[in-house]
Amino acid sequence: MLTRRPRRNRKSAVIRDLVQETHIAPRDLIYPLFIMEGENQQTEIKSMPNIYRFTIDRALEEIAECVELGVQTFAPFPIVLDGLKDKYATESYHENSLYLRAIREIKQQFADICIVSDVAMDPYSSAGHDGIIENGKILNDETLEILARMAVAQAEAGADIVAPSDMMDGRVGYIRKELDDAGFTDVSIMAYTAKYASAFYGPFRDALDSAPRFGDKKTYQMNPANAREALIEAQLDFEEGADFMMVKPALPYLDVIRSLRDNFQTPIVAYNVSGEYAMIKAAAERGWIDGERAMYETLLSIKRAGADIVLTYFAKEFAQMYQNM
């Protein structure tokens, strides 16, 4: 005779809801936004269906719609004109740059939302890399000053959380000191702690036109084969003052998300990246999968692995679905 029947806890929708272990809501999500120059324009990104580049005024409209749906946190990324890019990413901290103007205007109109700003040289770099380049080599320590200057400028513009995505050693501590010295002790740091040299970033680089002009990023982004190394990165970021720690991408690295969750008490963030989004969209458009169910299952799996927060291009779409759940 069977005394233990797990199916008893699956026999109705009500009971399944009672025993559901993992939950996700719009408030758990961060919505990335691509910002471009101009007025009253939005252009769809071909490799990311339903994701757009917005001028600032149209981005404000998009944010308003998302806020109504329950999304509270946004991560803007800038499309920088080629003529403004240089070796030292000087446009990144120029007071009237597109990015800083966007942050200021968003915060002026939506004081209560949270802005997570991107701290990295590659959108502004003429070489498309995340650090200063000399003789084909990415210079780590010399890059830190630029990253910190960028972070302080973003904090001045109104960013609530700065997110260094560059993977330079020591950048969290350097940025923390410069933020504190500038009086921004309340501005948080969301470290891209375990950012892998992944094949899943292609559509994002299309959106920003920020692909490396030569070589690759394997000397600073992590080897996809390595999991234990993520704990080294996490320990360093923790000791340097990171308030959040991120794993990027999410789906191929669920084990790394779980590892950070089991070893650190800081909030863990996972970036459900552009390639992961594009795969689901492409398969759904061909009728091979149910796109809405695949989206929900994907986000649940990331949360189940241990992420507290998911940065995802599905944020608005999920929030729309959530209203009917």
C-alpha positions as CSV (number, residue, x, y, z in Angstrom):
1,M,0.0,0.0,0.0
2,L,1.2,3.5,-0.9
3,T,1.2,5.8,2.1
4,R,3.0,8.7,0.5
5,R,1.4,10.0,-2.7
6,P,2.9,13.3,-3.9
7,R,0.0,13.6,-6.5
8,R,-2.4,14.4,-3.7
9,N,-0.8,17.8,-3.5
10,R,-1.4,18.3,-7.3
11,K,-5.0,17.3,-7.5
12,S,-6.6,20.8,-7.9
13,A,-5.5,24.3,-8.9
14,V,-6.2,25.6,-5.4
15,I,-4.0,22.9,-3.8
16,R,-1.3,23.4,-6.3
17,D,-1.3,27.1,-5.5
18,L,-1.2,26.4,-1.8
19,V,2.0,24.3,-2.1
20,Q,3.8,26.3,-4.8
21,E,7.3,26.9,-3.6
22,T,8.5,29.6,-6.0
23,H,6.7,32.9,-6.8
24,I,7.4,35.7,-9.1
25,A,5.8,39.1,-9.4
26,P,6.4,42.3,-11.4
27,R,8.1,43.9,-8.4
28,D,10.8,41.2,-8.7
29,L,11.8,42.3,-12.1
30,I,14.1,45.0,-13.7
31,Y,13.2,46.2,-17.1
32,P,16.0,47.2,-19.5
33,L,15.4,50.2,-21.7
34,F,17.5,51.3,-24.7
35,I,17.7,55.1,-25.1
36,M,18.6,56.9,-28.3
37,E,18.8,60.5,-29.4
38,G,15.9,62.3,-31.0
39,E,12.3,63.0,-30.3
40,N,9.1,61.0,-30.5
41,Q,10.7,57.9,-31.9
42,Q,11.0,54.3,-31.2
43,T,12.5,51.6,-33.4
44,E,12.1,47.9,-32.9
45,I,15.3,45.8,-32.5
46,K,15.1,43.1,-35.2
47,S,16.8,40.4,-33.1
48,M,14.6,41.2,-30.1
49,P,10.9,41.3,-31.1
50,N,8.8,43.8,-29.1
51,I,11.9,45.5,-27.7
52,Y,12.6,49.0,-28.9
53,R,15.1,51.8,-28.9
54,F,13.3,54.8,-27.4
55,T,14.0,58.5,-27.5
56,I,13.8,60.0,-24.0
57,D,10.2,61.2,-24.4
58,R,9.0,57.8,-25.6
59,A,10.9,56.1,-22.9
60,L,9.0,58.1,-20.3
61,E,5.7,56.9,-21.9
62,E,7.0,53.3,-21.8
63,I,7.9,53.6,-18.1
64,A,4.5,55.1,-17.3
65,E,2.8,52.0,-18.8
66,C,5.1,49.7,-16.9
67,V,4.6,51.4,-13.6
68,E,0.8,51.0,-14.1
69,L,1.5,47.2,-14.5
70,G,3.6,47.0,-11.3
71,V,7.1,47.2,-12.6
72,Q,9.1,49.5,-10.4
73,T,12.8,49.2,-11.4
74,F,14.3,50.1,-14.8
75,A,17.8,49.8,-16.3
76,P,18.5,52.2,-19.1
77,F,21.2,51.6,-21.6
78,P,22.4,54.3,-24.1
79,I,22.9,54.2,-27.8
80,V,25.9,56.4,-28.3
81,L,26.7,58.0,-31.6
82,D,30.0,56.9,-33.1
83,G,31.3,60.5,-33.3
84,L,31.1,60.7,-29.5
85,K,33.1,57.6,-28.8
86,D,36.8,57.7,-27.9
87,K,39.5,55.8,-26.2
88,Y,38.7,57.1,-22.7
89,A,34.9,57.0,-22.9
90,T,34.7,60.7,-22.0
91,E,31.1,61.0,-23.2
92,S,30.1,58.7,-20.3
93,Y,30.5,61.5,-17.7
94,H,29.7,64.5,-19.8
95,E,27.0,66.5,-18.1
96,N,24.8,66.8,-21.2
97,S,25.3,63.3,-22.4
98,L,22.2,61.4,-23.6
99,Y,22.5,58.9,-20.8
100,L,22.7,61.4,-17.9
101,R,20.0,63.5,-19.4
102,A,17.8,60.4,-19.6
103,I,18.4,59.5,-16.0
104,R,17.6,63.1,-14.8
105,E,14.4,63.3,-16.8
106,I,13.2,59.8,-15.7
107,K,13.8,60.7,-12.1
108,Q,12.1,64.1,-12.4
109,Q,9.0,62.5,-13.8
110,F,9.0,59.3,-11.7
111,A,10.6,60.1,-8.4
112,D,9.5,56.8,-6.7
113,I,10.8,54.3,-9.2
114,C,14.3,52.8,-9.0
115,I,16.9,53.4,-11.7
116,V,19.8,50.9,-12.1
117,S,22.5,52.6,-14.2
118,D,25.1,50.9,-16.3
119,V,28.7,51.5,-15.5
120,A,30.9,50.3,-18.4
121,M,33.1,51.8,-21.0
122,D,32.0,49.8,-24.0
123,P,29.0,51.9,-25.2
124,Y,31.3,54.9,-25.2
125,S,34.5,53.3,-26.3
126,S,35.8,53.7,-29.9
127,A,37.1,50.1,-29.5
128,G,33.9,48.7,-28.0
129,H,35.8,47.3,-25.0
130,D,35.2,47.7,-21.3
131,G,38.6,49.2,-20.5
132,I,41.3,51.4,-21.7
133,I,43.4,49.7,-24.4
134,E,47.2,50.0,-24.8
135,N,49.0,47.8,-27.4
136,G,46.0,45.5,-27.6
137,K,45.8,45.0,-23.9
138,I,42.9,46.0,-21.6
139,L,44.4,48.0,-18.7
140,N,42.6,47.2,-15.5
141,D,43.8,49.7,-12.9
142,E,43.8,52.7,-15.2
143,T,40.2,51.9,-16.2
144,L,38.9,52.1,-12.6
145,E,39.2,55.9,-12.5
146,I,37.0,56.3,-15.5
147,L,34.4,53.8,-14.1
148,A,34.3,55.6,-10.8
149,R,33.9,59.0,-12.5
150,M,31.1,57.5,-14.6
151,A,29.4,56.1,-11.5
152,V,29.5,59.4,-9.6
153,A,28.1,61.3,-12.6
154,Q,25.2,58.8,-12.7
155,A,24.6,59.2,-9.0
156,E,24.5,63.0,-9.5
157,A,21.9,62.5,-12.2
158,G,19.7,60.5,-9.9
159,A,20.6,56.8,-10.3
160,D,19.5,54.8,-7.2
161,I,21.8,51.9,-8.0
162,V,25.0,51.9,-10.1
163,A,25.8,48.6,-11.8
164,P,29.4,48.1,-12.9
165,S,29.2,45.6,-15.7
166,D,32.9,45.8,-16.8
167,M,34.5,42.9,-14.9
168,M,37.6,44.9,-14.0
169,D,39.3,43.7,-10.8
170,G,38.8,46.0,-7.8
171,R,36.2,48.2,-9.4
172,V,33.5,47.8,-6.7
173,G,35.8,49.0,-3.9
174,Y,37.1,51.9,-6.1
175,I,33.6,53.0,-7.0
176,R,32.4,52.7,-3.4
177,K,35.1,55.0,-2.2
178,E,34.5,57.6,-4.8
179,L,30.7,57.5,-4.3
180,D,31.2,57.9,-0.6
181,D,33.7,60.7,-1.0
182,A,31.3,62.5,-3.2
183,G,28.5,62.2,-0.6
184,F,26.6,59.4,-2.3
185,T,26.7,57.0,0.6
186,D,23.1,55.9,-0.1
187,V,23.7,55.0,-3.7
188,S,23.9,51.2,-4.0
189,I,26.2,49.1,-6.1
190,M,24.9,46.1,-8.1
191,A,28.0,44.3,-9.2
192,Y,28.0,42.2,-12.3
193,T,29.8,39.6,-10.2
194,A,29.9,36.6,-12.4
195,K,29.6,37.9,-16.0
196,Y,30.6,35.2,-18.5
197,A,32.1,35.6,-21.9
198,S,28.9,34.3,-23.5
199,A,27.4,33.7,-26.9
200,F,24.1,35.0,-25.6
201,Y,24.8,38.7,-25.8
202,G,24.5,39.2,-29.6
203,P,21.1,41.0,-29.8
204,F,22.1,43.4,-27.0
205,R,25.2,44.4,-28.9
206,D,23.1,44.8,-32.0
207,A,20.8,47.2,-30.0
208,L,23.7,49.4,-28.8
209,D,26.1,48.9,-31.7
210,S,28.7,48.1,-29.0
211,A,30.4,45.0,-30.2
212,P,34.2,44.9,-29.8
213,R,36.0,46.4,-32.8
214,F,38.7,43.7,-32.4
215,G,39.2,40.6,-30.4
216,D,36.9,39.4,-27.7
217,K,36.3,40.0,-24.0
218,K,37.7,36.7,-22.7
219,T,40.5,38.3,-20.7
220,Y,38.1,40.0,-18.4
221,Q,34.7,38.2,-18.6
222,M,34.6,34.7,-17.1
223,N,35.2,31.4,-18.8
224,P,31.8,29.6,-19.2
225,A,33.5,26.4,-18.0
226,N,34.2,27.8,-14.5
227,A,31.8,27.8,-11.6
228,R,34.1,27.8,-8.5
229,E,35.7,31.0,-9.9
230,A,32.4,32.8,-9.4
231,L,32.8,32.3,-5.7
232,I,36.2,34.1,-5.8
233,E,34.6,37.0,-7.7
234,A,31.6,37.1,-5.3
235,Q,33.9,37.1,-2.2
236,L,35.8,40.0,-3.6
237,D,32.7,42.0,-4.5
238,F,31.2,41.3,-1.1
239,E,34.3,42.5,0.7
240,E,34.5,45.6,-1.5
241,G,31.0,46.6,-0.6
242,A,28.6,45.3,-3.3
243,D,25.0,45.6,-2.2
244,F,23.7,43.2,-4.9
245,M,25.6,40.5,-6.8
246,M,24.6,39.5,-10.3
247,V,25.0,36.4,-12.5
248,K,24.9,37.0,-16.3
249,P,23.6,35.2,-18.3
250,A,21.0,33.4,-16.3
251,L,19.7,30.2,-18.0
252,P,23.1,28.5,-18.7
253,Y,24.3,29.5,-15.2
254,L,21.5,28.4,-12.9
255,D,24.1,26.4,-10.9
256,V,26.1,29.6,-10.4
257,I,23.1,31.5,-9.2
258,R,22.4,28.7,-6.7
259,S,26.0,28.7,-5.6
260,L,26.0,32.4,-4.8
261,R,22.6,32.1,-3.0
262,D,24.0,29.3,-0.8
263,N,27.2,31.2,0.1
264,F,26.2,34.9,0.4
265,Q,23.4,36.8,2.1
266,T,23.3,39.7,-0.2
267,P,20.5,39.9,-2.8
268,I,21.3,37.9,-5.9
269,V,20.3,39.2,-9.3
270,A,20.2,37.3,-12.5
271,Y,20.3,38.8,-16.0
272,N,18.0,37.0,-18.4
273,V,19.9,38.3,-21.3
274,S,19.0,39.2,-24.9
275,G,19.9,35.9,-26.5
276,E,17.8,34.0,-24.0
277,Y,14.9,36.3,-24.8
278,A,15.4,36.1,-28.5
279,M,15.5,32.3,-28.5
280,I,12.1,32.0,-26.9
281,K,10.6,34.7,-29.2
282,A,12.0,33.1,-32.3
283,A,10.7,29.6,-31.4
284,A,7.3,31.1,-30.4
285,E,7.0,33.0,-33.7
286,R,7.4,29.7,-35.5
287,G,4.8,27.9,-33.4
288,W,7.3,25.5,-31.9
289,I,6.6,26.5,-28.3
290,D,4.0,28.4,-26.3
291,G,5.9,31.6,-25.8
292,E,3.9,32.9,-22.8
293,R,4.3,29.6,-20.9
294,A,8.0,29.4,-21.8
295,M,8.5,32.9,-20.6
296,Y,6.8,32.1,-17.2
297,E,8.7,28.9,-16.8
298,T,12.0,30.6,-17.6
299,L,11.5,33.3,-15.0
300,L,10.3,30.8,-12.4
301,S,13.4,28.6,-13.0
302,I,15.7,31.6,-12.5
303,K,13.9,32.5,-9.2
304,R,13.9,28.8,-8.1
305,A,17.6,28.7,-8.6
306,G,18.0,31.4,-6.0
307,A,17.7,34.8,-7.7
308,D,15.9,37.4,-5.7
309,I,15.7,39.8,-8.7
310,V,15.6,39.1,-12.4
311,L,16.7,41.7,-15.0
312,T,14.7,40.7,-18.1
313,Y,13.3,41.9,-21.4
314,F,10.2,40.0,-20.5
315,A,9.4,42.4,-17.6
316,K,6.5,44.3,-19.3
317,E,5.1,41.3,-21.0
318,F,5.2,39.3,-17.8
319,A,3.5,42.1,-15.9
320,Q,0.7,42.2,-18.5
321,M,0.2,38.4,-18.1
322,Y,0.4,38.7,-14.3
323,Q,-2.7,40.9,-14.2
324,N,-4.7,38.0,-15.5
325,M,-3.2,35.2,-13.4
